[in-house]
Amino acid sequence: MPPFGPAHPDPPDPPMSHSTRPAILALSLLLTACSGSDEPSPAAPATATTAVKLASSPEVVVERYIDAIQRGDEAAAYACMTPAAADAIASDDTLAMESADLELFELGLGEIDGERAVVPATLIEGGDERQITVLLREVDGAWLVYGLGMPVGDDFLEFDLERLDNLFEEVGQTFVEEIGQGLAEEMNKAFAEAQSAWEQGGTLDEIARARADFEALAAVSEAEHDAAWRVDVAAAGRPAREVLIELLAGTGLELDAGSVSAALAAEVDLTLAGVSRPEAIERLAQELDLHPLWPETTQLAWFGDETPTPALSFARGPRPLPAVFAGPFLVEVSELIENSPQPTGRLTLTVRGLGLAPAVLAFQTEMAEVLAVDQVRSAAGEALVDEDVQHLSTPSVQGGYFVYAFEQDLTGLLSSVESIETVTGAVRLSLPSRIEAVAWQRSDAEPRELEAGTLSLSDWGETVSFELNGPGAQDLRVLSSPRRADGSPLGTRFANAWGWGEQMEISLDCPEAPDTVDLKVCGTTEVRYPFSLPPIPLRDFAARPAQFETLSFEGPAPIAVELTGDLVFENGMADAPLRITNHCNKVVVSAQVLFVYLDAAGQELEDFTHSLTGEWDFESVATTPLAKAGATVDLTTNAAFAPEQTNRIRFVVQSAEFDDGTAWEAER
């Protein structure tokens, strides 16, 4: 079958803060529920004579106006507005009306002052309530809406729809100020809650989940692990949606049918035996000419909200990037970036798993090389990445959904490289093959003899530490979970278990001294699932150079570094003002420079190698180059380990990396 590989949409914007949502709602009414649209707006009434002749009551006009907005009926809403207000909105082709999601609106008695009337209204949406006023003017015997009054910040402002330019100018400052104030309050509250949660070792929910994971941890054989993730699919004549819901049950993912709900209602004829859930989902989607859009587990919750459940959605057509199956996992090319015309880029591989046994998921708490990439090669066999790089990270697990991503910088993408021909490696997973459970109470002082060795207590307080001595201790993993005297779980601010030779140190830091610490001493078995991706076509190869530009420079190194002022010491740390001069014909991305610290007499005090890079750019979400060709750059950097008696620094440039992916190293 054709290669698999998903494309990912931009993540959705977080929901609006509760304190600012009412202002958004009122403003949407102010603009008659206007928003950007590609559809043309119908013409507004040219004169008041084209407006619907309404009853003399301003309340009736406002009721019809808001009702029209709720229904998204532009013509009816325009008929309730003054011609000038309707024309101002209809003439702006960036605005179009959409229905407003109001649960309820209530009108008060209006006040009439000559040709002007004001009707108070209460808008309710999502449980949020907002008091506004609707402004009307009498035109040819009909009351028509021309503006709105609403509280913004500490003020109550009236906005004239007939003068949109002034309206947006007025709204801009006050509305942004209110949102900014609301966000600041929410952020301060969120940071305070996060600080409190850290001090307690997590929120109550996090502590409960950590305890549940600890209790779920049990020995799992390779056969038991294999049986857990394999599924059979018998979908002859069944709706695809029904089959997908079954495959996602208990995995921590929800189904988001979205725009393909009609396609998922179609019946499929698919029979599979002993496959992983990701493979079953991928193959079912292919039957419908769809491809899955796998979510990430790192979706952000808005302040005070619960973390949303990741949702699996679908897009039409085949995958734009390939993926393959490796045991219980899908290995996909989740992103491919080509930095044309530079011969560089970035390749992101993501491992996704569903249906792993709870005991196996609970064991994935440590940094590991889950994805070991052996080769990333061109058709000519040239390495396109640094194949010696080892990537260590902790898998992300939400519910029963397992995700692990690995980014690699691509180099050598010259115009002759039309594809990434080879990507091979293996997914590595550690299983808890043997477990010894220990409940150590505060009063226990004597060492315990375990199959894994001798376990003894080193310290007991907010920080509890143990020592395990025995053959192969460094190959074991130890997980811990503290409890109070009443048996309730206690949070852990930090836990660590590391070993060397026949000794392992185990420690955990708690918000208070626990009564009991439960330990599970685990032996491990590694299972490997090799994979080989199909060729990945490169889109912009013709725009890249046929060969690398030859590096040229005068002097001992491509760049020169000099100290332009005195070191500034604060809290034992030193900042050094530097000037970087690029003498070469290439853009320098980064450089390794040895700082040799000298006293006033020129005697060497200490030295330390520093990595110099450009600054982080928030707009491009990337680090800027250190220095362009021929440029001079002034910057301040931390002078690590500089003695306070340092008077000056001698700089030795050891290596430099360039924006074309090439590098220079000084002769040693």
C-alpha positions in Angstrom: 0.0 0.0 0.0 1.2 3.6 -0.4 3.3 5.2 2.3 1.6 6.9 5.2 2.4 10.2 6.8 0.2 13.0 8.3 0.2 16.7 7.9 -0.6 18.7 11.0 -2.8 21.8 11.2 -1.9 24.7 13.3 -3.1 24.1 16.9 -6.4 25.8 17.8 -6.2 29.1 19.7 -6.8 28.7 23.4 -10.3 29.6 24.6 -10.7 33.2 25.8 -10.4 34.1 29.4 -13.7 34.1 31.3 -13.1 37.8 32.3 -12.7 39.0 28.7 -15.3 36.8 27.0 -18.2 39.2 27.8 -16.4 42.1 26.2 -15.8 40.1 23.1 -19.5 39.1 23.0 -20.7 42.7 23.3 -18.2 43.9 20.7 -19.5 41.2 18.3 -23.0 42.7 18.7 -21.6 46.2 18.2 -20.3 45.1 14.8 -23.5 43.2 14.1 -21.6 39.9 14.6 -19.1 40.9 11.9 -16.0 39.0 11.1 -13.6 38.3 8.3 -15.1 36.4 5.4 -14.5 35.6 1.8 -18.1 35.9 1.0 -19.4 39.3 -0.3 -21.8 41.1 2.0 -25.3 42.0 0.6 -25.8 45.6 -0.1 -27.2 47.6 2.8 -30.3 49.8 2.4 -29.4 52.9 0.4 -31.9 55.2 2.1 -34.2 55.0 5.0 -37.2 54.4 2.8 -35.8 50.9 2.0 -35.9 50.0 5.7 -38.7 48.0 7.1 -41.2 50.3 8.7 -41.1 49.3 12.3 -43.4 49.9 15.2 -42.8 53.1 17.1 -41.3 51.3 20.1 -37.5 51.3 20.2 -37.6 48.1 22.3 -39.3 46.3 19.4 -36.6 47.4 17.0 -33.8 46.3 19.3 -35.5 42.9 19.8 -35.7 42.4 16.0 -32.1 43.6 15.6 -30.7 41.2 18.1 -32.9 38.4 16.8 -31.5 39.0 13.3 -28.0 38.8 14.6 -28.7 35.6 16.4 -29.9 34.1 13.1 -27.1 35.6 11.0 -29.7 37.4 8.9 -27.9 40.3 7.4 -30.8 41.8 5.5 -33.0 41.8 8.6 -30.3 43.3 10.7 -29.5 46.0 8.1 -33.2 46.9 8.0 -33.0 47.7 11.7 -30.0 50.1 11.3 -29.7 53.6 10.0 -28.6 53.7 6.4 -25.3 55.3 7.4 -24.5 52.6 9.9 -25.6 49.8 7.5 -23.6 51.3 4.6 -20.5 51.7 6.8 -20.4 48.0 7.5 -21.6 46.7 4.1 -19.1 48.9 2.3 -16.2 47.3 4.2 -15.5 44.0 2.2 -13.5 42.6 5.1 -16.6 42.4 7.3 -19.5 39.9 7.0 -22.2 38.9 9.4 -22.2 35.6 11.3 -24.7 34.4 13.8 -24.0 35.3 17.4 -24.1 32.5 20.0 -26.4 34.2 22.5 -28.2 31.9 25.0 -30.5 34.7 26.1 -31.0 38.4 25.9 -33.3 40.5 28.0 -34.4 44.1 27.2 -35.3 46.9 29.6 -37.5 49.9 29.0 -36.0 52.4 26.6 -35.6 56.1 27.2 -36.6 58.5 24.4 -35.0 61.9 24.2 -36.2 63.7 21.1 -34.9 61.8 18.0 -32.6 59.6 20.1 -33.5 56.6 22.1 -31.5 54.3 24.4 -32.6 50.7 25.2 -30.7 48.7 27.9 -30.1 45.1 27.2 -28.6 42.1 29.1 -26.7 39.6 26.9 -26.0 36.1 28.3 -23.6 33.7 26.6 -21.8 30.7 28.1 -23.0 31.8 31.6 -21.4 35.2 31.1 -23.6 38.3 31.5 -23.1 41.7 30.0 -25.0 44.9 30.4 -25.1 47.1 27.2 -27.2 49.8 25.7 -28.5 50.0 22.1 -28.6 53.5 20.6 -31.3 54.4 18.1 -32.2 57.4 16.0 -35.6 58.2 14.5 -35.3 58.3 10.7 -38.5 58.9 8.6 -40.7 57.7 11.3 -38.8 54.5 12.2 -36.5 53.9 15.1 -33.2 52.5 13.7 -30.0 51.3 15.4 -26.9 53.5 15.0 -24.6 52.5 17.9 -24.0 50.7 21.1 -22.9 51.5 24.6 -21.0 49.0 26.7 -18.6 48.9 29.7 -14.9 48.7 28.7 -12.5 48.5 31.6 -13.7 51.0 34.2 -15.5 53.2 31.6 -18.9 53.0 29.9 -18.4 54.0 26.3 -20.8 54.7 23.4 -19.7 53.6 19.9 -21.1 55.1 16.7 -21.5 52.4 14.0 -21.9 55.2 11.4 -18.2 56.2 12.0 -16.3 52.9 11.9 -12.9 54.4 11.6 -13.3 56.3 14.8 -15.0 53.4 16.4 -12.0 51.0 15.8 -9.7 53.7 17.1 -11.7 54.2 20.2 -12.2 50.5 20.8 -8.6 49.7 20.2 -7.0 51.3 23.2 -9.7 50.7 25.8 -10.5 47.2 24.7 -6.9 46.1 24.5 -6.3 47.6 28.0 -9.2 45.6 29.4 -8.0 42.4 27.8 -4.5 43.1 28.9 -5.6 43.7 32.5 -7.8 40.6 32.4 -4.9 38.5 31.0 -2.5 39.8 33.5 -4.8 38.9 36.4 -5.4 35.5 34.9 -1.6 34.9 34.4 -0.7 36.0 37.9 -3.3 33.7 39.3 -2.1 30.8 37.1 1.5 31.4 38.1 0.6 31.5 41.7 -1.4 28.2 41.3 1.6 26.7 39.4 4.0 27.7 42.2 1.7 26.3 44.8 1.3 23.1 42.8 5.1 22.7 42.5 5.5 23.2 46.3 3.0 20.5 46.9 4.5 18.1 44.4 1.6 18.6 41.9 -2.1 19.4 41.9 -4.5 16.9 43.6 -5.4 15.4 40.2 -1.7 15.1 39.2 -0.8 13.5 42.5 -3.7 11.0 42.2 -2.7 10.2 38.6 0.9 9.6 39.6 -0.3 7.2 42.3 -2.6 5.4 39.9 0.3 5.0 37.5 2.6 3.7 40.2 -0.1 1.1 41.3 -0.6 0.1 37.6 3.1 -0.7 37.3 3.5 -4.5 37.1 5.8 -7.0 35.5 5.0 -7.5 31.8 6.4 -10.2 29.6 7.1 -9.7 25.9 4.2 -12.0 25.1 1.8 -10.1 27.3 3.0 -6.8 25.9 2.5 -8.1 22.3 -1.0 -9.4 23.0 -2.0 -6.1 24.6 -1.4 -3.9 21.5 -2.6 -6.2 18.8 -6.2 -5.9 17.6 -8.4 -7.6 15.0 -10.7 -5.5 12.8 -13.8 -7.0 11.2 -15.6 -4.0 9.6 -17.6 -5.6 6.7 -20.4 -3.2 6.0 -20.0 -1.1 9.1 -19.9 2.7 9.3 -16.3 3.9 9.5 -17.2 6.2 12.4 -18.4 3.3 14.5 -15.2 1.3 13.9 -13.1 4.3 14.8 -14.9 4.9 18.0 -14.2 1.3 19.0 -10.5 1.6 18.1 -10.1 4.8 20.1 -11.9 3.4 23.2 -9.7 3.7 26.2 -6.8 5.2 24.3 -7.0 8.7 25.6 -8.0 10.1 22.2 -11.4 11.4 21.1 -12.8 11.4 17.5 -13.3 14.8 15.8 -15.2 14.0 12.6 -15.2 17.7 11.7 -15.6 18.4 8.0 -15.3 14.7 7.0 -18.3 13.5 9.1 -20.2 12.5 5.9 -17.2 10.4 4.7 -17.0 8.7 8.1 -20.6 7.7 7.9 -19.8 5.6 4.9 -19.7 1.8 5.3 -16.3 0.1 4.9 -15.2 -3.4 4.1 -12.0 -3.9 6.0 -10.7 -7.1 7.7 -7.3 -6.9 9.6 -5.8 -9.4 12.0 -3.1 -8.7 14.7 -2.3 -5.2 13.8 -1.7 -2.1 15.9 -4.5 0.4 16.5 -2.6 3.2 14.6 -2.2 0.8 11.6 -5.9 -0.1 11.7 -6.9 3.6 11.8 -4.5 4.5 9.0 -5.7 1.7 6.8 -9.4 2.5 7.5 -8.7 6.2 6.6 -7.1 5.1 3.3 -10.2 3.2 2.4 -12.1 6.5 2.5 -9.4 8.5 0.7 -8.6 10.3 4.0 -5.5 10.6 6.2 -5.4 11.1 10.0 -4.2 14.3 11.6 -2.7 12.9 14.8 -2.8 15.3 17.7 0.0 16.2 20.1 -0.3 15.5 23.9 1.2 18.9 24.8 -2.0 20.9 24.1 -2.2 23.9 26.4 -5.2 24.5 28.7 -6.3 28.1 29.2 -5.8 29.5 32.6 -7.8 27.6 35.2 -9.2 25.2 32.6 -8.6 21.4 32.5 -6.2 20.0 29.9 -8.2 19.1 26.8 -8.5 15.5 25.6 -6.5 15.2 22.4 -8.7 14.6 19.4 -8.0 12.6 16.3 -9.3 14.3 13.1 -9.0 13.7 9.4 -8.2 15.5 6.2 -9.1 14.5 2.6 -6.6 12.9 0.3 -3.4 10.9 0.7 -0.6 11.8 3.2 1.7 14.6 2.1 4.5 13.0 4.1 5.3 9.3 4.6 5.0 7.0 7.7 5.5 3.3 8.4 4.4 0.9 11.1 6.9 -0.5 13.6 5.3 -3.0 16.0 2.7 -1.1 18.1 3.8 2.2 16.7 3.4 4.5 13.8 6.6 6.3 12.8 5.8 9.4 10.7 7.6 12.2 9.1 5.6 14.9 10.9 7.5 17.9 9.5 10.0 18.5 6.7 11.5 22.0 6.4 13.7 23.0 3.5 15.7 26.2 4.1 16.2 27.0 0.4 18.3 28.5 -1.1 20.5 27.2 1.8 21.3 23.5 1.5 19.9 22.8 5.0 16.6 21.9 6.6 15.0 20.0 9.4 13.4 16.6 9.6 11.1 15.7 12.5 10.1 12.1 13.1 7.3 11.3 15.5 6.5 8.0 17.1 2.8 7.4 18.1 1.3 4.5 20.0 -2.1 3.4 21.1 -3.3 0.5 23.1 -0.1 -0.2 25.1 -0.6 -2.0 28.4 -1.1 0.5 31.3 1.9 -1.1 33.1 4.1 -0.4 30.1 2.9 3.2 29.8 3.5 3.7 33.6 7.1 2.6 33.1 7.9 5.3 30.5 8.9 8.0 33.0 12.6 8.4 32.3 14.6 9.9 29.5 15.5 7.3 26.9 16.5 6.9 23.3 13.1 5.7 22.2 13.8 6.5 18.6 17.2 5.4 17.4 17.9 6.7 13.9 20.7 4.9 12.1 20.7 6.4 8.7 19.3 9.5 6.9 20.9 9.3 3.4 20.6 10.7 -0.1 20.3 8.5 -3.2 24.1 8.7 -3.5 24.5 7.4 0.0 25.6 10.7 1.5 24.7 11.3 5.2 22.3 14.2 5.5 22.4 14.4 9.3 24.9 13.8 12.0 24.3 10.1 12.5 26.3 10.0 15.7 23.8 12.2 17.5 21.9 10.3 20.2 18.5 11.8 21.2 17.4 11.3 24.8 13.9 12.4 25.8 11.0 11.3 27.9 7.9 10.1 26.0 4.8 12.1 26.4 1.8 10.0 27.6 -1.7 11.3 27.9 -4.2 8.7 28.9 -3.3 5.7 26.7 -1.7 7.9 23.9 2.1 7.7 23.5 4.0 10.3 21.6 7.8 10.8 21.1 9.3 13.3 18.7 12.8 13.6 17.3 14.1 16.6 15.3 17.2 16.4 13.2 19.1 19.2 11.3 19.6 18.3 7.7 22.8 19.3 5.9 24.2 18.7 2.4 20.9 19.3 0.6 22.6 20.5 -2.7 20.6 20.7 -5.9 21.6 17.1 -6.8 19.8 15.8 -3.7 16.2 15.4 -5.0 15.0 13.2 -2.1 15.9 11.8 1.2 16.2 8.3 0.0 16.9 6.4 3.2 15.7 6.8 6.7 16.2 3.7 8.9 16.3 3.1 12.6 14.4 1.4 15.4 11.8 2.2 18.1 13.1 1.1 21.5 10.8 0.3 24.4 11.7 -0.7 27.9 9.4 -3.3 29.6 9.2 -3.9 33.4 10.2 -7.6 33.3 10.6 -8.1 37.0 9.4 -6.1 40.0 10.0 -6.2 43.7 7.7 -4.0 45.8 8.8 -2.5 49.1 6.8 -0.4 51.6 9.3 1.5 53.7 7.9 3.2 56.8 9.3 6.1 58.7 10.2 3.8 61.7 12.0 1.2 59.5 15.7 1.4 60.1 17.1 -2.1 59.3 18.3 -2.8 55.7 16.2 -5.1 53.5 17.5 -8.0 51.5 16.0 -8.1 48.1 16.6 -10.2 45.0 18.1 -7.1 43.5 20.5 -6.5 46.4 20.5 -4.8 49.8 18.3 -1.8 50.2 19.1 0.6 53.1 17.8 4.0 54.3 20.2 7.0 54.1 18.0 9.8 55.2 14.3 10.5 56.1 12.7 13.9 56.1 11.2 16.1 53.4 14.0 14.5 51.4 14.1 10.7 51.6 17.0 8.8 50.2 18.0 5.1 49.9 21.0 3.1 48.7 20.7 -0.1 46.8 23.8 -2.4 46.6 23.9 -5.5 44.5 25.2 -7.0 41.2 23.8 -5.1 38.2 22.3 -2.3 40.3 23.0 0.2 37.5 20.8 -1.7 35.1 17.7 -1.5 37.4 15.1 1.2 37.6 13.5 2.2 40.9 10.2 4.1 41.1 8.8 5.6 44.3 5.5 6.9 45.7 5.2 8.5 49.1 2.1 8.4 51.4 0.9 10.2 54.5 0.0 8.4 57.7 -3.7 8.1 56.5 -2.6 6.3 53.4 -3.3 9.2 51.1 -0.8 9.9 48.3 1.8 12.7 48.8 3.2 14.8 46.0 6.8 14.5 44.9 8.7 17.6 43.8 11.7 15.7 42.6 12.6 12.0 42.3 15.8 10.5 41.1 17.4 7.0 40.9 20.8 6.6 39.4 23.5 4.0 39.6 27.0 3.0 38.8 28.5 -0.5 39.0 26.9 -2.3 41.9 25.4 0.8 43.7 22.3 2.9 43.1 21.2 6.1 44.9 17.5 6.7 45.2 16.0 10.0 46.5 12.8 11.9 46.5 11.9 15.3 47.7 8.4 15.8 49.2 6.5 18.8 50.5 6.5 17.2 54.0 8.1 14.1 55.5 6.1 11.1 54.4 4.9 8.3 56.7 5.6 5.6 54.1 7.5 5.4 50.8 6.5 2.7 48.4 9.2 1.5 46.1 9.2 -0.7 43.0 12.6 -2.1 42.1 12.3 -3.1 38.4 14.3 -5.2 36.1 14.0 -4.2 32.4 13.8 -5.9 29.0 14.2 -3.9 25.8 12.1 -4.6 22.7 13.1 -3.1 19.4 11.0 -2.4 16.4 13.1 -1.7 13.2 11.6 0.7 10.6 12.6 1.9 7.2 10.8 4.9 5.6 10.1 5.2 1.9 11.9 7.9 0.0 10.9 11.5 0.9 10.8 13.8 -2.1 12.3 17.3 -1.7 10.3 20.1 -3.1 12.9 22.9 -3.5 16.0 21.1 -4.7 16.3 23.1 -7.9 16.6 26.3 -5.8 19.7 25.1 -3.9 23.3 25.4 -5.0 25.1 22.7 -6.9 28.1 22.9 -4.6 29.2 24.5 -1.4 30.9 27.9 -1.6 34.5 27.7 -0.7 35.3 29.2 2.7 37.8 32.0 2.6 39.1 34.4 5.4 42.2 36.2 6.5 43.7 35.6 9.8 43.7 32.5 12.1 40.0 32.0 12.3 36.8 33.1 10.4 35.8 35.4 13.3 37.7 37.5 15.8 36.4 38.0 19.4 37.5 40.9 21.6 36.5 42.3 25.0 35.1 45.8 24.8 34.8 46.7 28.5 35.1 45.5 32.0 33.5 42.3 33.3 30.4 42.9 35.5 30.2 40.5 38.4 26.9 39.9 40.3 26.1 37.0 42.6 29.2 35.2 41.6 28.5 35.4 37.9 30.2 37.6 35.3 28.9 39.2 32.1 31.4 40.1 29.4 30.8 42.7 26.7 32.1 41.3 23.4 32.6 42.4 19.8 32.4 39.7 17.1 34.0 40.5 13.7 33.2 38.1 10.9 36.3 38.0 8.6 34.9 35.3 6.3 32.6 35.1 3.2 29.9 33.1 5.0 27.2 33.8 7.6 28.4 32.4 11.0 25.6 30.8 12.9 27.5 29.8 16.0 31.1 29.4 17.3 32.9 27.6 20.0 35.4 29.9 21.7 37.8 29.2 24.5 37.8 32.0 27.1 41.2 32.2 28.8 40.9 34.4 32.0 44.0 36.5 32.8 44.8 38.7 35.8 46.3 42.1 35.7 49.8 40.7 35.2 48.7 38.5 32.3 48.8 35.3 34.3 46.3 32.6 33.3 43.7 32.0 36.0 41.2 29.7 34.4 39.7 28.8 31.1 36.4 27.6 29.8 34.9 26.9 26.3 31.8 28.9 25.5 29.3 28.5 22.7 28.4 31.8 21.1 25.1 32.1 19.1 22.8 34.8 17.9 19.8 36.1 19.7 16.4 34.4 19.9 13.9 36.0 17.5 10.3 35.6 18.6 8.8 36.5 15.2 10.7 33.8 13.3 10.8 31.5 16.3 14.4 30.8 15.6 17.9 32.0 16.6 19.4 34.7 14.5 22.9 34.2 13.0 25.8 35.2 15.2 27.3 37.4 12.5 26.7 37.9 8.8 29.6 37.9 6.3 31.9 40.9 6.9 29.7 42.2 9.8 30.7 43.3 13.3 28.3 42.5 16.2 28.4 43.7 19.8 26.8 41.5 22.4 27.0 40.6 26.1 27.5 37.0 27.2 28.0 35.1 30.4 31.6 34.5 31.2 31.2 31.2 32.9 33.7 30.4 35.8 35.5 33.7 35.5 37.5 34.4 38.7 36.8 37.8 40.3 40.4 38.8 39.8 40.0 38.5 36.0 41.4 41.6 34.3 41.1 40.6 30.6 40.3 37.5 28.5 42.3 35.9 25.7 39.9 34.3 23.1 40.8 31.2 21.1 38.2 30.4 18.3 38.0 26.6 18.2 35.2 26.1 15.6 32.5 27.8 13.7 29.3 26.7 12.0 27.8 28.4 8.9 24.3 28.9 7.6 25.0 26.5 4.7 25.4 23.7 7.1 29.2 23.5 6.7 31.7 24.0 9.6 35.3 25.0 10.3 37.5 23.6 13.0 40.9 25.0 14.1 43.9 22.7 13.8 44.6 21.1 17.2 
